[in-house]
Amino acid sequence: MTDSKPEAGPGRRQGRVGVVKTAKMQKTVVVKVERLVRHAFYGKTIRRTSTFMAHDELGARAGDRVRIVEARPLSARKRWRVTEILERATVEGASAEAAQA
């Protein structure tokens, strides 16, 4: 049996896909990652968000969809690194995203 998704074990870095929430720092972006969880009692699907500070050498902007992977501690709160930009934000989408923040 071959799994398409490698399991997270020792030596494997976790990866996440999220949307850049803020890109106002020099080489750091704040990435918002959404996941769906089931409510324990009611069973309703709930959307939960987590924010990660990630090191960005690629020049991601607010609204971009990016892939981040775990890294060694780069600063007090930065433990992730941007590996690729999956989708660039549109002009109107980036302004709407910045207005919400």
N, CA, C and O atoms as a Tinker XYZ file with bonds, in Angstrom:
   404  protein
     1  N      0.834000   -1.178000    0.000000    73     2
     2  CA     0.000000    0.000000    0.000000    64     1     3
     3  C      0.877000    1.239000    0.000000    63     2     4     5
     4  O      1.761000    1.384000    0.844000    81     3
     5  N      0.637000    2.108000   -0.925000    73     3     6
     6  CA     1.404000    3.349000   -0.973000    64     5     7
     7  C      0.483000    4.510000   -0.678000    63     6     8     9
     8  O     -0.595000    4.632000   -1.261000    81     7
     9  N      0.913000    5.352000    0.221000    73     7    10
    10  CA     0.153000    6.549000    0.552000    64     9    11
    11  C      0.731000    7.717000   -0.226000    63    10    12    13
    12  O      1.947000    7.838000   -0.371000    81    11
    13  N     -0.145000    8.572000   -0.722000    73    11    14
    14  CA     0.322000    9.738000   -1.463000    64    13    15
    15  C      0.839000   10.816000   -0.525000    63    14    16    17
    16  O      1.635000   11.660000   -0.934000    81    15
    17  N      0.396000   10.798000    0.730000    73    15    18
    18  CA     0.805000   11.808000    1.704000    64    17    19
    19  C      1.774000   11.190000    2.704000    63    18    20    21
    20  O      1.407000   10.245000    3.402000    81    19
    21  N      3.021000   11.706000    2.792000    73    19    22
    22  CA     3.946000   11.122000    3.756000    64    21    23
    23  C      3.519000   11.442000    5.186000    63    22    24    25
    24  O      3.020000   12.529000    5.476000    81    23
    25  N      3.727000   10.476000    6.063000    73    23    26
    26  CA     3.325000   10.673000    7.448000    64    25    27
    27  C      4.342000   11.548000    8.172000    63    26    28    29
    28  O      5.531000   11.535000    7.856000    81    27
    29  N      3.857000   12.298000    9.137000    73    27    30
    30  CA     4.730000   13.168000    9.916000    64    29    31
    31  C      5.421000   12.334000   10.986000    63    30    32    33
    32  O      4.791000   11.905000   11.953000    81    31
    33  N      6.682000   12.115000   10.814000    73    31    34
    34  CA     7.465000   11.365000   11.779000    64    33    35
    35  C      8.774000   12.092000   12.002000    63    34    36    37
    36  O      8.923000   13.237000   11.576000    81    35
    37  N      9.718000   11.456000   12.654000    73    35    38
    38  CA    10.997000   12.111000   12.839000    64    37    39
    39  C     11.691000   12.333000   11.493000    63    38    40    41
    40  O     11.756000   11.431000   10.659000    81    39
    41  N     12.198000   13.527000   11.301000    73    39    42
    42  CA    12.869000   13.850000   10.047000    64    41    43
    43  C     11.938000   14.376000    8.976000    63    42    44    45
    44  O     12.399000   14.781000    7.909000    81    43
    45  N     10.646000   14.382000    9.229000    73    43    46
    46  CA     9.678000   14.906000    8.261000    64    45    47
    47  C      9.210000   16.267000    8.724000    63    46    48    49
    48  O      8.847000   16.438000    9.888000    81    47
    49  N      9.214000   17.230000    7.835000    73    47    50
    50  CA     8.753000   18.564000    8.195000    64    49    51
    51  C      7.294000   18.717000    7.817000    63    50    52    53
    52  O      6.879000   18.355000    6.717000    81    51
    53  N      6.529000   19.256000    8.741000    73    51    54
    54  CA     5.123000   19.489000    8.456000    64    53    55
    55  C      4.987000   20.634000    7.471000    63    54    56    57
    56  O      5.783000   21.573000    7.482000    81    55
    57  N      4.006000   20.553000    6.646000    73    55    58
    58  CA     3.726000   21.618000    5.695000    64    57    59
    59  C      2.281000   22.060000    5.805000    63    58    60    61
    60  O      1.406000   21.264000    6.148000    81    59
    61  N      2.033000   23.304000    5.519000    73    59    62
    62  CA     0.676000   23.851000    5.545000    64    61    63
    63  C      0.511000   24.763000    4.339000    63    62    64    65
    64  O      1.488000   25.267000    3.787000    81    63
    65  N     -0.731000   24.965000    3.940000    73    63    66
    66  CA    -1.064000   25.902000    2.877000    64    65    67
    67  C     -1.998000   26.937000    3.470000    63    66    68    69
    68  O     -2.988000   26.595000    4.118000    81    67
    69  N     -1.682000   28.201000    3.249000    73    67    70
    70  CA    -2.504000   29.260000    3.818000    64    69    71
    71  C     -2.423000   30.528000    3.000000    63    70    72    73
    72  O     -1.778000   30.573000    1.952000    81    71
    73  N     -3.081000   31.549000    3.489000    73    71    74
    74  CA    -3.151000   32.838000    2.812000    64    73    75
    75  C     -2.364000   33.851000    3.637000    63    74    76    77
    76  O     -2.480000   33.891000    4.862000    81    75
    77  N     -1.565000   34.668000    2.955000    73    75    78
    78  CA    -0.776000   35.683000    3.649000    64    77    79
    79  C     -1.723000   36.756000    4.161000    63    78    80    81
    80  O     -2.459000   37.378000    3.396000    81    79
    81  N     -1.689000   36.956000    5.465000    73    79    82
    82  CA    -2.556000   37.931000    6.109000    64    81    83
    83  C     -1.881000   39.293000    6.152000    63    82    84    85
    84  O     -2.513000   40.309000    5.860000    81    83
    85  N     -0.593000   39.323000    6.517000    73    83    86
    86  CA     0.156000   40.563000    6.620000    64    85    87
    87  C      1.549000   40.356000    6.046000    63    86    88    89
    88  O      2.189000   39.336000    6.302000    81    87
    89  N      2.011000   41.321000    5.275000    73    87    90
    90  CA     3.368000   41.269000    4.713000    64    89    91
    91  C      4.042000   42.613000    4.907000    63    90    92    93
    92  O      4.667000   43.129000    3.982000    81    91
    93  N      3.925000   43.187000    6.094000    73    91    94
    94  CA     4.444000   44.526000    6.341000    64    93    95
    95  C      5.838000   44.530000    6.946000    63    94    96    97
    96  O      6.431000   45.595000    7.117000    81    95
    97  N      6.370000   43.365000    7.270000    73    95    98
    98  CA     7.727000   43.278000    7.799000    64    97    99
    99  C      8.693000   42.992000    6.655000    63    98   100   101
   100  O      8.262000   42.692000    5.541000    81    99
   101  N      9.989000   43.081000    6.918000    73    99   102
   102  CA    10.955000   42.989000    5.834000    64   101   103
   103  C     11.032000   41.593000    5.224000    63   102   104   105
   104  O     10.876000   41.452000    4.011000    81   103
   105  N     11.265000   40.575000    6.016000    73   103   106
   106  CA    11.370000   39.219000    5.486000    64   105   107
   107  C     10.467000   38.249000    6.237000    63   106   108   109
   108  O     10.750000   37.053000    6.314000    81   107
   109  N      9.393000   38.770000    6.783000    73   107   110
   110  CA     8.461000   37.954000    7.548000    64   109   111
   111  C      7.046000   38.211000    7.065000    63   110   112   113
   112  O      6.663000   39.352000    6.809000    81   111
   113  N      6.275000   37.142000    6.944000    73   111   114
   114  CA     4.857000   37.261000    6.619000    64   113   115
   115  C      4.062000   36.511000    7.674000    63   114   116   117
   116  O      4.555000   35.564000    8.287000    81   115
   117  N      2.829000   36.946000    7.876000    73   115   118
   118  CA     1.915000   36.254000    8.776000    64   117   119
   119  C      0.939000   35.489000    7.887000    63   118   120   121
   120  O      0.244000   36.075000    7.057000    81   119
   121  N      0.898000   34.174000    8.075000    73   119   122
   122  CA     0.088000   33.300000    7.222000    64   121   123
   123  C     -1.081000   32.759000    8.034000    63   122   124   125
   124  O     -0.909000   32.252000    9.142000    81   123
   125  N     -2.275000   32.878000    7.457000    73   123   126
   126  CA    -3.500000   32.379000    8.090000    64   125   127
   127  C     -3.842000   31.028000    7.460000    63   126   128   129
   128  O     -4.042000   30.930000    6.249000    81   127
   129  N     -3.907000   29.986000    8.299000    73   127   130
   130  CA    -4.210000   28.636000    7.838000    64   129   131
   131  C     -5.552000   28.229000    8.412000    63   130   132   133
   132  O     -5.767000   28.304000    9.622000    81   131
   133  N     -6.461000   27.795000    7.539000    73   131   134
   134  CA    -7.785000   27.365000    7.981000    64   133   135
   135  C     -7.877000   25.848000    7.940000    63   134   136   137
   136  O     -7.316000   25.201000    7.056000    81   135
   137  N     -8.591000   25.292000    8.911000    73   135   138
   138  CA    -8.849000   23.857000    8.914000    64   137   139
   139  C    -10.285000   23.628000    9.355000    63   138   140   141
   140  O    -10.866000   24.468000   10.042000    81   139
   141  N    -10.855000   22.511000    8.969000    73   139   142
   142  CA   -12.218000   22.172000    9.334000    64   141   143
   143  C    -12.191000   21.078000   10.390000    63   142   144   145
   144  O    -11.524000   20.058000   10.220000    81   143
   145  N    -12.914000   21.294000   11.476000    73   143   146
   146  CA   -13.006000   20.297000   12.542000    64   145   147
   147  C    -14.475000   20.041000   12.835000    63   146   148   149
   148  O    -15.326000   20.906000   12.626000    81   147
   149  N    -14.753000   18.852000   13.316000    73   147   150
   150  CA   -16.119000   18.502000   13.693000    64   149   151
   151  C    -16.323000   18.825000   15.162000    63   150   152   153
   152  O    -15.457000   18.546000   15.991000    81   151
   153  N    -17.467000   19.412000   15.484000    73   151   154
   154  CA   -17.804000   19.685000   16.874000    64   153   155
   155  C    -18.010000   18.355000   17.588000    63   154   156   157
   156  O    -18.655000   17.450000   17.057000    81   155
   157  N    -17.459000   18.242000   18.796000    73   155   158
   158  CA   -17.468000   16.965000   19.506000    64   157   159
   159  C    -18.880000   16.471000   19.804000    63   158   160   161
   160  O    -19.147000   15.275000   19.686000    81   159
   161  N    -19.780000   17.360000   20.183000    73   159   162
   162  CA   -21.125000   16.935000   20.566000    64   161   163
   163  C    -22.119000   17.062000   19.419000    63   162   164   165
   164  O    -22.852000   16.118000   19.124000    81   163
   165  N    -22.147000   18.222000   18.771000    73   163   166
   166  CA   -23.164000   18.483000   17.761000    64   165   167
   167  C    -22.821000   17.932000   16.386000    63   166   168   169
   168  O    -23.716000   17.702000   15.573000    81   167
   169  N    -21.550000   17.718000   16.117000    73   167   170
   170  CA   -21.163000   17.146000   14.836000    64   169   171
   171  C    -21.078000   18.147000   13.707000    63   170   172   173
   172  O    -20.751000   17.777000   12.580000    81   171
   173  N    -21.362000   19.405000   13.982000    73   171   174
   174  CA   -21.295000   20.423000   12.933000    64   173   175
   175  C    -19.830000   20.701000   12.579000    63   174   176   177
   176  O    -18.963000   20.693000   13.452000    81   175
   177  N    -19.566000   20.944000   11.307000    73   175   178
   178  CA   -18.220000   21.276000   10.860000    64   177   179
   179  C    -17.953000   22.747000   11.142000    63   178   180   181
   180  O    -18.724000   23.621000   10.746000    81   179
   181  N    -16.847000   23.006000   11.834000    73   179   182
   182  CA   -16.480000   24.357000   12.235000    64   181   183
   183  C    -15.167000   24.726000   11.566000    63   182   184   185
   184  O    -14.262000   23.897000   11.472000    81   183
   185  N    -15.057000   25.960000   11.102000    73   183   186
   186  CA   -13.822000   26.457000   10.499000    64   185   187
   187  C    -12.959000   27.096000   11.584000    63   186   188   189
   188  O    -13.377000   28.057000   12.231000    81   187
   189  N    -11.770000   26.567000   11.778000    73   187   190
   190  CA   -10.812000   27.101000   12.758000    64   189   191
   191  C     -9.615000   27.671000   12.003000    63   190   192   193
   192  O     -9.187000   27.120000   10.989000    81   191
   193  N     -9.074000   28.792000   12.513000    73   191   194
   194  CA    -7.918000   29.400000   11.868000    64   193   195
   195  C     -6.751000   29.462000   12.831000    63   194   196   197
   196  O     -6.922000   29.632000   14.038000    81   195
   197  N     -5.565000   29.321000   12.271000    73   195   198
   198  CA    -4.327000   29.474000   13.017000    64   197   199
   199  C     -3.454000   30.444000   12.241000    63   198   200   201
   200  O     -3.504000   30.475000   11.011000    81   199
   201  N     -2.660000   31.231000   12.941000    73   199   202
   202  CA    -1.746000   32.144000   12.269000    64   201   203
   203  C     -0.318000   31.743000   12.599000    63   202   204   205
   204  O      0.002000   31.403000   13.738000    81   203
   205  N      0.535000   31.789000   11.582000    73   203   206
   206  CA     1.933000   31.449000   11.724000    64   205   207
   207  C      2.773000   32.576000   11.149000    63   206   208   209
   208  O      2.433000   33.146000   10.112000    81   207
   209  N      3.871000   32.898000   11.824000    73   207   210
   210  CA     4.836000   33.842000   11.276000    64   209   211
   211  C      5.863000   33.025000   10.502000    63   210   212   213
   212  O      6.425000   32.065000   11.029000    81   211
   213  N      6.104000   33.405000    9.257000    73   211   214
   214  CA     6.982000   32.620000    8.393000    64   213   215
   215  C      8.033000   33.503000    7.743000    63   214   216   217
   216  O      7.774000   34.664000    7.423000    81   215
   217  N      9.222000   32.944000    7.551000    73   215   218
   218  CA    10.317000   33.644000    6.889000    64   217   219
   219  C     10.052000   33.612000    5.381000    63   218   220   221
   220  O      9.756000   32.558000    4.818000    81   219
   221  N     10.161000   34.763000    4.742000    73   219   222
   222  CA     9.802000   34.876000    3.328000    64   221   223
   223  C     10.940000   35.507000    2.542000    63   222   224   225
   224  O     11.235000   36.692000    2.699000    81   223
   225  N     11.583000   34.698000    1.688000    73   223   226
   226  CA    12.609000   35.202000    0.770000    64   225   227
   227  C     12.037000   35.399000   -0.628000    63   226   228   229
   228  O     12.711000   35.963000   -1.491000    81   227
   229  N     10.820000   34.952000   -0.870000    73   227   230
   230  CA    10.243000   34.958000   -2.214000    64   229   231
   231  C      9.469000   36.224000   -2.532000    63   230   232   233
   232  O      9.154000   36.469000   -3.696000    81   231
   233  N      9.156000   37.031000   -1.538000    73   231   234
   234  CA     8.438000   38.273000   -1.791000    64   233   235
   235  C      6.933000   38.111000   -1.872000    63   234   236   237
   236  O      6.295000   38.673000   -2.763000    81   235
   237  N      6.361000   37.351000   -0.955000    73   235   238
   238  CA     4.906000   37.173000   -0.934000    64   237   239
   239  C      4.238000   38.459000   -0.464000    63   238   240   241
   240  O      4.782000   39.196000    0.359000    81   239
   241  N      3.052000   38.713000   -1.002000    73   239   242
   242  CA     2.278000   39.894000   -0.618000    64   241   243
   243  C      0.979000   39.447000    0.042000    63   242   244   245
   244  O      0.618000   38.271000   -0.012000    81   243
   245  N      0.283000   40.388000    0.663000    73   243   246
   246  CA    -0.975000   40.081000    1.341000    64   245   247
   247  C     -1.983000   39.526000    0.337000    63   246   248   249
   248  O     -2.156000   40.075000   -0.752000    81   247
   249  N     -2.634000   38.450000    0.709000    73   247   250
   250  CA    -3.620000   37.813000   -0.152000    64   249   251
   251  C     -3.073000   36.653000   -0.959000    63   250   252   253
   252  O     -3.853000   35.891000   -1.530000    81   251
   253  N     -1.752000   36.490000   -1.027000    73   251   254
   254  CA    -1.158000   35.377000   -1.768000    64   253   255
   255  C     -1.412000   34.069000   -1.040000    63   254   256   257
   256  O     -1.445000   34.024000    0.189000    81   255
   257  N     -1.593000   33.002000   -1.816000    73   255   258
   258  CA    -1.737000   31.658000   -1.249000    64   257   259
   259  C     -0.349000   31.022000   -1.285000    63   258   260   261
   260  O      0.253000   30.910000   -2.353000    81   259
   261  N      0.165000   30.604000   -0.119000    73   259   262
   262  CA     1.543000   30.113000   -0.031000    64   261   263
   263  C      1.596000   28.769000    0.679000    63   262   264   265
   264  O      0.677000   28.390000    1.406000    81   263
   265  N      2.701000   28.056000    0.450000    73   263   266
   266  CA     2.975000   26.821000    1.179000    64   265   267
   267  C      4.104000   27.118000    2.155000    63   266   268   269
   268  O      5.134000   27.674000    1.774000    81   267
   269  N      3.903000   26.739000    3.433000    73   267   270
   270  CA     4.928000   26.941000    4.448000    64   269   271
   271  C      5.323000   25.588000    5.028000    63   270   272   273
   272  O      4.507000   24.669000    5.091000    81   271
   273  N      6.587000   25.474000    5.454000    73   271   274
   274  CA     7.070000   24.252000    6.099000    64   273   275
   275  C      7.761000   24.630000    7.397000    63   274   276   277
   276  O      8.222000   25.759000    7.566000    81   275
   277  N      7.826000   23.680000    8.303000    73   275   278
   278  CA     8.494000   23.897000    9.579000    64   277   279
   279  C      9.973000   24.159000    9.352000    63   278   280   281
   280  O     10.572000   23.644000    8.408000    81   279
   281  N     10.553000   24.970000   10.232000    73   279   282
   282  CA    11.977000   25.270000   10.160000    64   281   283
   283  C     12.512000   25.372000   11.580000    63   282   284   285
   284  O     11.759000   25.300000   12.551000    81   283
   285  N     13.804000   25.538000   11.681000    73   283   286
   286  CA    14.391000   25.757000   13.002000    64   285   287
   287  C     13.927000   27.112000   13.512000    63   286   288   289
   288  O     13.475000   27.935000   12.715000    81   287
   289  N     14.022000   27.371000   14.800000    73   287   290
   290  CA    13.610000   28.686000   15.304000    64   289   291
   291  C     14.447000   29.802000   14.683000    63   290   292   293
   292  O     15.668000   29.830000   14.836000    81   291
   293  N     13.788000   30.714000   13.988000    73   291   294
   294  CA    14.476000   31.817000   13.320000    64   293   295
   295  C     14.431000   33.086000   14.154000    63   294   296   297
   296  O     15.299000   33.948000   14.015000    81   295
   297  N     13.437000   33.213000   15.013000    73   295   298
   298  CA    13.338000   34.333000   15.949000    64   297   299
   299  C     12.433000   33.879000   17.086000    63   298   300   301
   300  O     12.132000   32.693000   17.216000    81   299
   301  N     12.001000   34.832000   17.907000    73   299   302
   302  CA    11.200000   34.463000   19.073000    64   301   303
   303  C      9.876000   33.808000   18.686000    63   302   304   305
   304  O      9.419000   32.897000   19.377000    81   303
   305  N      9.253000   34.252000   17.596000    73   303   306
   306  CA     7.939000   33.709000   17.207000    64   305   307
   307  C      7.928000   33.084000   15.819000    63   306   308   309
   308  O      6.883000   32.607000   15.377000    81   307
   309  N      9.050000   33.074000   15.126000    73   307   310
   310  CA     9.088000   32.607000   13.735000    64   309   311
   311  C      9.683000   31.208000   13.661000    63   310   312   313
   312  O     10.867000   31.008000   13.934000    81   311
   313  N      8.842000   30.238000   13.287000    73   311   314
   314  CA     9.264000   28.841000   13.214000    64   313   315
   315  C      8.929000   28.195000   11.870000    63   314   316   317
   316  O      9.060000   26.980000   11.723000    81   315
   317  N      8.503000   28.980000   10.902000    73   315   318
   318  CA     8.075000   28.460000    9.613000    64   317   319
   319  C      8.787000   29.212000    8.498000    63   318   320   321
   320  O      9.307000   30.307000    8.714000    81   319
   321  N      8.811000   28.617000    7.294000    73   319   322
   322  CA     9.470000   29.215000    6.145000    64   321   323
   323  C      8.566000   29.056000    4.925000    63   322   324   325
   324  O      7.963000   27.999000    4.735000    81   323
   325  N      8.468000   30.090000    4.104000    73   323   326
   326  CA     7.675000   30.029000    2.876000    64   325   327
   327  C      8.500000   29.293000    1.820000    63   326   328   329
   328  O      9.618000   29.707000    1.514000    81   327
   329  N      7.956000   28.203000    1.258000    73   327   330
   330  CA     8.692000   27.450000    0.240000    64   329   331
   331  C      8.241000   27.798000   -1.168000    63   330   332   333
   332  O      9.055000   27.795000   -2.092000    81   331
   333  N      6.959000   28.098000   -1.350000    73   331   334
   334  CA     6.501000   28.485000   -2.684000    64   333   335
   335  C      5.235000   29.315000   -2.592000    63   334   336   337
   336  O      4.460000   29.216000   -1.640000    81   335
   337  N      5.055000   30.128000   -3.603000    73   335   338
   338  CA     3.838000   30.928000   -3.730000    64   337   339
   339  C      2.954000   30.200000   -4.727000    63   338   340   341
   340  O      3.288000   30.110000   -5.908000    81   339
   341  N      1.836000   29.682000   -4.259000    73   339   342
   342  CA     0.952000   28.882000   -5.101000    64   341   343
   343  C      0.084000   29.743000   -6.005000    63   342   344   345
   344  O     -0.152000   29.397000   -7.162000    81   343
   345  N     -0.390000   30.865000   -5.476000    73   343   346
   346  CA    -1.307000   31.709000   -6.238000    64   345   347
   347  C     -1.137000   33.152000   -5.787000    63   346   348   349
   348  O     -1.181000   33.455000   -4.594000    81   347
   349  N     -0.943000   34.030000   -6.752000    73   347   350
   350  CA    -0.809000   35.448000   -6.436000    64   349   351
   351  C     -2.179000   36.056000   -6.202000    63   350   352   353
   352  O     -3.171000   35.627000   -6.792000    81   351
   353  N     -2.227000   37.060000   -5.333000    73   351   354
   354  CA    -3.479000   37.740000   -5.037000    64   353   355
   355  C     -3.841000   38.669000   -6.178000    63   354   356   357
   356  O     -2.970000   39.261000   -6.816000    81   355
   357  N     -5.123000   38.789000   -6.426000    73   355   358
   358  CA    -5.573000   39.769000   -7.402000    64   357   359
   359  C     -5.561000   41.138000   -6.745000    63   358   360   361
   360  O     -5.511000   41.235000   -5.519000    81   359
   361  N     -5.606000   42.187000   -7.536000    73   359   362
   362  CA    -5.513000   43.541000   -6.997000    64   361   363
   363  C     -6.690000   43.847000   -6.089000    63   362   364   365
   364  O     -6.498000   44.391000   -5.002000    81   363
   365  N     -7.918000   43.506000   -6.513000    73   363   366
   366  CA    -9.076000   43.799000   -5.691000    64   365   367
   367  C     -9.146000   42.871000   -4.488000    63   366   368   369
   368  O     -9.647000   43.270000   -3.437000    81   367
   369  N     -8.654000   41.633000   -4.617000    73   367   370
   370  CA    -8.659000   40.712000   -3.490000    64   369   371
   371  C     -7.680000   41.123000   -2.415000    63   370   372   373
   372  O     -7.956000   40.951000   -1.228000    81   371
   373  N     -6.532000   41.668000   -2.813000    73   371   374
   374  CA    -5.520000   42.088000   -1.834000    64   373   375
   375  C     -6.014000   43.294000   -1.046000    63   374   376   377
   376  O     -5.768000   43.386000    0.157000    81   375
   377  N     -6.703000   44.214000   -1.703000    73   375   378
   378  CA    -7.198000   45.388000   -0.986000    64   377   379
   379  C     -8.326000   45.004000   -0.034000    63   378   380   381
   380  O     -8.443000   45.580000    1.047000    81   379
   381  N     -9.157000   44.037000   -0.422000    73   379   382
   382  CA   -10.227000   43.589000    0.459000    64   381   383
   383  C     -9.658000   42.843000    1.662000    63   382   384   385
   384  O    -10.167000   42.968000    2.775000    81   383
   385  N     -8.604000   42.068000    1.433000    73   383   386
   386  CA    -7.944000   41.335000    2.522000    64   385   387
   387  C     -7.286000   42.297000    3.510000    63   386   388   389
   388  O     -7.330000   42.079000    4.721000    81   387
   389  N     -6.682000   43.354000    2.990000    73   387   390
   390  CA    -6.034000   44.344000    3.852000    64   389   391
   391  C     -7.076000   45.147000    4.633000    63   390   392   393
   392  O     -6.812000   45.571000    5.758000    81   391
   393  N     -8.239000   45.355000    4.055000    73   391   394
   394  CA    -9.293000   46.115000    4.734000    64   393   395
   395  C     -9.846000   45.339000    5.922000    63   394   396   397
   396  O    -10.249000   45.937000    6.920000    81   395
   397  N     -9.868000   43.990000    5.821000    73   395   398
   398  CA   -10.379000   43.172000    6.915000    64   397   399
   399  C     -9.411000   43.109000    8.076000    63   398   400   401
   400  O     -9.835000   42.979000    9.224000    81   399
   401  N     -8.130000   43.197000    7.805000    73   399   402
   402  CA    -7.115000   43.048000    8.872000    64   401   403
   403  C     -6.988000   44.246000    9.761000    63   402   404
   404  O     -6.177000   44.244000   10.687000    81   403
